[in-house]
């Protein structure tokens, strides 16, 4: 149960933050998106947000694009977009383009899901035609993410839990 004293600890009231039941600050974004506020850094005037739907998932499955809408924020140059392609058929070469293991099956009769840094999708495969859905997620780009095709597979969960600036 939340009370007025718990709300005070979630930040300056003008920021529009509300408290979760565990006391974590939450910022509600347009389109009914909600994010945990992981960090507010006043010197460079940044805020780090994590999609509340993905925060506690071992293998997070992005359900939608996050939009800042009309809020007075911009994405940071520290951020990068990840493109997820879900339920793809007519698979590309699995040795060159590995699917996300925790979001599908290697069975030849099953659809597969993929993740890439936006713009790094391998050419020669029609991603929009062969995949059921594309979702773009913004995350902080870190040194831990390999800069190779497939490098995001082992790091996308950590990146999504780290949020975006």
NORNOR-V276046 format. One record per backbone hydrogen bond with DSSP energy under -1.0 kcal/mol. NH is the residue of the N-H (numbers start at 0). CO is the residue of the C=O. E is the energy in kcal/mol with one decimal. If there is no record, write none. Layout:
[[NH & CO & E] [NH & CO & E]]
This chain:
[[6 & 2 & -1.5] [7 & 3 & -1.3] [9 & 6 & -1.8] [10 & 7 & -1.0] [14 & 11 & -2.4] [15 & 12 & -1.5] [17 & 25 & -2.5] [19 & 23 & -2.5] [22 & 19 & -1.7] [25 & 17 & -3.1] [26 & 34 & -2.9] [28 & 32 & -3.4] [32 & 29 & -1.1] [34 & 26 & -2.3] [35 & 49 & -2.8] [36 & 24 & -2.5] [37 & 47 & -2.5] [38 & 47 & -1.2] [40 & 45 & -2.8] [45 & 40 & -2.5] [47 & 38 & -3.1] [48 & 163 & -2.7] [49 & 35 & -2.0] [51 & 33 & -2.4] [53 & 50 & -1.7] [54 & 50 & -1.0] [56 & 53 & -1.3] [70 & 67 & -2.4] [72 & 70 & -1.6] [78 & 75 & -1.8] [79 & 138 & -2.9] [81 & 136 & -3.3] [82 & 115 & -3.2] [83 & 134 & -3.0] [84 & 113 & -2.6] [85 & 132 & -2.8] [87 & 111 & -3.7] [88 & 129 & -2.7] [96 & 92 & -2.7] [99 & 112 & -3.3] [102 & 99 & -1.3] [103 & 100 & -1.0] [109 & 106 & -1.9] [111 & 87 & -1.7] [113 & 84 & -2.5] [115 & 82 & -1.8] [117 & 80 & -3.1] [119 & 116 & -2.9] [126 & 124 & -1.5] [129 & 125 & -2.5] [130 & 126 & -1.3] [131 & 85 & -1.4] [132 & 85 & -1.3] [134 & 83 & -1.9] [136 & 81 & -2.6] [138 & 79 & -2.6] [139 & 162 & -2.1] [140 & 77 & -2.8] [144 & 141 & -1.1] [150 & 147 & -2.5] [152 & 149 & -1.2] [155 & 151 & -2.5] [158 & 154 & -2.7] [159 & 155 & -2.7] [160 & 156 & -2.1] [161 & 157 & -1.4] [163 & 48 & -2.4]]
